[in-house]
Amino acid sequence: MDRKGRIYIVIIIITVAFLMLLQYNKPKELNWFESYVSQHKIPYGTYVLNDLMDKLFEENLQQVSIPPFEFLEKDTTITGTYFFVDKAITFHDTELNTLLDWTAAGNTLFIASSSFESALLDTLHLKTSGLFSSLGEEKMQLHQLVHPKLKTEKAFPFKKDAYINFFKTIDTAKTKVLGVVDNYSEDLVIEKKHFNVIQQAFGKGQIILSTFPKAFTNYFILKDDNHKYTAGLLSYIDASKPVYIDNHYKSGKTFYTSPMHIFLNTKELKWAYYLALIGILFYVVFEGKRKQRAIPIITPLKNQTLIFTRTIADMYFERKKQKPIASLKINQFLEYIRTILHVPTEKQDERFYNNLASRSAQNIDELKKMFSFFNRINKQHEVSDTELKKLNSLIEEFKRKVDGK
């Protein structure tokens, strides 16, 4: 490599190293994925919520990682509150019916989800709609609880969404409004109340629905005084009875199965991994070149055994030496029987024919005729062309049957 080429390589290495240094010192971006997983400390995880509920409900709190249908069918004595929170929760028909039957028996079903399946809404006589921020308005909603003891002078703002669902139609005879939402206003006062948290009696139990699941995320709870809003929602849960937190219906993974997550999620290990890949690339580019001249390809000698054998056979045949050819083929056939079928050929008695017939799957009478023909050939001084061809045909037919062809 000439001097100019080396200069270019040095420039490339320095540039790559500089870019890697800038990337390494770059602040880590926040992960705004809506996971709602209890172990996640990202903004939209529920680590803080689970810590808060653990303090509020203490020994009555239980984490559930299996589907609700399986959990409730496994133990019919389960009572208390079943708590669900995720971006969007959709139950199967059988599972929904199981949850509703369990609720009607005197339990509480608490679901916080931005949307609900039509089967649940139809059962509770509810309809939802969307509240959108108008063009030019700040993307923010105001949330407030309506109970006198929980209602604050000013609503709680949430600045991350441009829209939110609310309950447009409710069954006023059975439904109680717990929380309302409206678009942002500078005085933090809700002007038009849109119902987004409701409570409805169902059989002997009750169902609480919230269209604002982000109220239970780390970001919302730790923002200013928003924890008061979340605590107010949790106050509707009976702390004297068991509380079951669902970990099955979550948008994020509870745990990571890929070992690469450890490398790529840790800054130091991630860059060590990248450096190793770059080092391998440089090795392939610079050390992968040949260190010696190319070795010429030598064509191997052809196997001339078959051609030689055919030449000798033709020579015998042309000189009318059919008798030696016949004797040689018979001896080779006997050797085939000994080595391939493992049958001794010294004595051609009844035992020999039985063994040979069983191992070659051929008729005993046909074998006897064939060996009788062989013995007759061996005793003759001369062998005709017709007899030699018949001998060859008998041997080839025998081998064909043995090989299954």
N, C-alpha and C positions, 0 to 999 in steps of 0.2 A: 504494500500500500504506500502511495506517495505521500509527501508532506501535506499537500492540500487536503487529501482525504482524511488524514489524522486530525487536522484542524476542524473540519466539519463534524467529526465524531465528538471531539471535545466540546464544541459548541452545543451539540444536541444533548450531551450528558449534563452539562451545566444548566441548560434550559429545563430539562426534565426535573432535575434536582430542585431548582428554584420553584417550579410549579408545585411539586410535591410538598415543599416547605410551606408555601402559601396555603395549600389545601389542608395541611396538618394543623396549622394554627387558626384555621377558619372556625368560628364558633359553631357548635353543633346545632342544627336546626331542630325546632320542636316538631314532634310527631303529633299531628292533629287528627289522626285516625280515630274514629269513634268505636273503640273496642268494648268499653263497659266491663272489662275483666277486672275482678277484684284484686289481682296481683299487680296490675299495671299502674305505674305512677305518672303516665303521660297525661296531658290535659283532660282527655276524654276517657280515662280509666276510672275505676271506682274504688281505688285503694283507700282514700279518705272516708268514703261512705261506709265501707266495711269496718274500718277502725271506729267510726262514730257509732254504728249500730252495735258493735261488739261491746262498747261501753254502756249503751242505752239498755240493751236487752240481756247482756251478760250470758248466763248459762242457758237461757232460752233460745239463743241464736244457733242455727244449724245451717251449714253449707250443703247444697244439694247439687251434685254434678251429673246425675242421670236424668233422662227425660221425665217430665211430670207424670205421664201415664204409668211408666214403670215404677216411679217412686210411690204413687198413691195406690197402685195395685198390689205392691209388695206388702204394705202394712195398712190395713183398713182402720186402724185405731188412731191414725194421724189426725191431729186437730191443731188449730191455730191460724196463722197467717202465712200465705204463700206469696212471696215477694218477687216480682219480675221487673227487670229494667234492661232495656236494650234499644237500639235504634229502631228496629221494626220486629215485632214478635208475631209469628203466625203459627197457630196450633193446627194439628190435624183434626179432622172432625171427631174421631173417637176420643182423642186426647182432650179436646175442648169440652165434650160432653162429660168426660170424667171429672174435669176441673169444676164444671158448673154443678154437677151432682154433689161433689165434695163441699162446695161453697154453700149450697142449699141446705146442707146438713148442719149448718151453724158456724161456718168458718169464714175467713176473710181472704179474698183474692185481690191482690194489689198489683196492678200492671202499669208500668210507665213506658210508653212507646210512642213514637211520633206518628204511627198509623196502626189501625186495628183491622182485623179481618172482617169481612161483611157478615159472616155467620154470627159473630159475637155482637156486632152492632145491631143486627136484626133482632137478636134475642132480647137485647136490652132496649129496643125501640130508639136507637140513636142514629144520628147522621152527622158526618163531619164535613168541614170545609176548611179552606186555607186563608190565613191572614197574611197578606203580602204588603211589604213596604212600597209606597208609591215612589215614582221616579223623583229623584232629587232628595228624598228623605234619607235620613241616616238609617243604616241597617241595624235596627235595634228594636227589641220588644220590652215591654214592661210587664212584670209578673207580680201578682198580689194575692194573698189569701183573704177570704171574706169573713171568716169567723172573727167576732169582735176581739177575742183575746189574742188572736194571731195576726190580725190586720195591723199593718204599720202605716204611719202617716204618709210615707212616700213608697211607691212601688219599687221593686227590685229590677234594675235594668240588666239586659243581656244583649251584648253587642255583636255576637258572632253570626246570627242568622238573619236572612232577609224575609223569611216567612215561617209560619208555624201553623199547625192544624188546631182547630178548636171544635167543640161540639155545637153544631148549628141547630140541631133539633134534639130535645131531651123529653123524657117522660116526666112531666112536672109532678105527677102524683107520687112517684116513687124515687125520684132523683133529687139529690141535694148537691148544690154547687159549693165546692170547697175553694176553688181558685179561679181567677180570671186573668186575661191577657189583653193587651192592646198595643198598638204601634207607639213608638217613642214620642215623648213630648218633653220639652225642656224642664218643666216643673215637676217631672216624674209623677204625674197624676194620670190615672186611667180615666179617659173620657167615655169610651164606649166599652162596655164589659162583654168580652167574649169568653165563654166558659171553656176552660181547658183542664180543669181538675174537678171530677164529680164523684159522688158516692151514691150507690143505688142498692137498696135492699133486694136480696135475692133469696127467696125461701126463708130459712132461719138465719142466713148469713148475710154478707154484704160484699159488694164489689167496688173497689176504688180504681178509677182510671185517670191517668194523666197523660196528656199529649206532649209533655215537656220532660223527656228522660234526662236531658242534660242538667236538670236541677240536681241530679245525684252524682254528677261527675266531679273530679278533682278540681277542675278549672272553676266551675261555678261556686262550689262550696268555699274555696279559699279566696274568692274574689270579694273584697270589701266585707259587707255584713250579710252576704248571701246565705251563709250557713243558717241564719234565722228562718229563711224561707224553707230550706230543706228540713230543718228540725221541726218546723210546723207541720209539714206533710207527714213526717214520721210519727208525729204525736197522735195520728189517727189509728196507729197500730196498737193493739192491746199488748202491753209489755208483760202482762201476767201469764200469757199463753205462749207456746212455742212460735218462733218466727223462722220460716224456711226461706233462705235466699237461693234463688235459682242461678246456677253457673253453667247450665246447659245451653240456653238460648243466649249466646253472646256473639257479637260480630267478630271479635278478636279471638286469638288462640289463648287458651289458658296456659299452655306451655309449648315450647318450641322443640320440635322433633329433630331439626337439622343441626348437626354440630357446627356448621358454618355460621350459624347465628351468633355463637360465642365470639368468633373471630371478627365478623363484620359489625357487631354491636359494641365491641370494645375498641377504642381509638388506637391504642398501641398495637394490639394484635392485628387489627385491620391493616395498618400500614406496614407491619412486619410481613404480612401475607403479600401485600402488593410489591414490596421490595424483593421478596423471594421470586415472584413471577417475573419481575423486570430483570433480575439477575439471571434467571433461566433463559430469558429471551436473548440477553447479551451473549450468554454462553453458546446458544444455538447459532447465533449470527457469526461470531468470531472464532469459536472453537470447533464448530461443526464442519469446517472446511477440511478437505483431504490434506493429510500431511505427506503423502507419497504419490508417486505416479500410479495411474490406473493399471490394475493387473489385467492382462489380456485374457479373454475367455478362450479356454482350450476345449475343443469339441471332443468328448470322450469317444473311445473306440467302440464301434458297433459290435454287438454280439452276433458272431458268425456261426454259432453252434447249429442253429436250425438249418441254415443253408448248407453247411457241411454234411449234416445228417441226410438231407434230401439228395445231395450229390452222390453219397455212398449208396443210398437206396436205389437211385436211378441206375447206377453202375451195375449193381447186382441184378437188377431187373433186365437190363439190356443184354447182359451176358447169360441170360436164361438160368440164373442161379436162384430159382424160386424156393428150392428146398432149404438153403441156409436162411433165406428171408423168413420162411415159415417157422423154422425152428427158433430163430431169434425173437419173432413176435410172440410165440407161445411162451418162451422163457420170460420175456418182459411182462406178459400178462400174469404169469404165476407170481412174479415179483410184486406186481400191482396188488394181487390178492393178499400177499403176505404183509405188505407195508401199509396199505390203505384199509383193508378190511380185517387185518390181523387174524387171518385164518391160515394155519400151517398147510402146506401143499405136498408134504412128503408122502402121505398115504391118502389116496383118493377113494375112501370107503364111504359107507352110509353116514357115519358121523361127520365126515368132511362135507358131504352134500347138504346135510341138515344145517350145519353151521353157516355154510356159504349162502344157502337160500334165506336163512333168517336175517343175515346181515346185509344182503343185497336186495332183499324183497323180490326174489324171482322164483319161478316155478322149479321144483326139484327135477321134474322129468325133463324140462328144457335144459337144465344144467347138465344132466347126465348125457343127453344127446350131444351137447356141445363138447364135453370132455371126451366122449367117445370119438367124435370127429377129430379132436386134437391128437388122441392116441394113434388113430389111423394115419394121420399125416406124419407123425414121428416115425412110424414103422415103414413108410414108403421111401423108396430110393429117389423117386421123381415126384414133383408136385406141379400140377398144371396151373395155368393162369386163372382158370375158373375156380379151382380149389383155393388158391391164394386169396382171391377176392372174397370168397365166402368166409374164409378164416378171418380176414380183416373186418368184414361186416358183422360177424358174430361178436368179435371183441369190442368193436365200437358201440354196438347195440347194448351190450352188457354194461359198459361204462356209462352210457347215456342214461340207463335206468337207475344206476347207482347214484349218479350225480343229480338225478331228478330233472333232467332237461328234455 
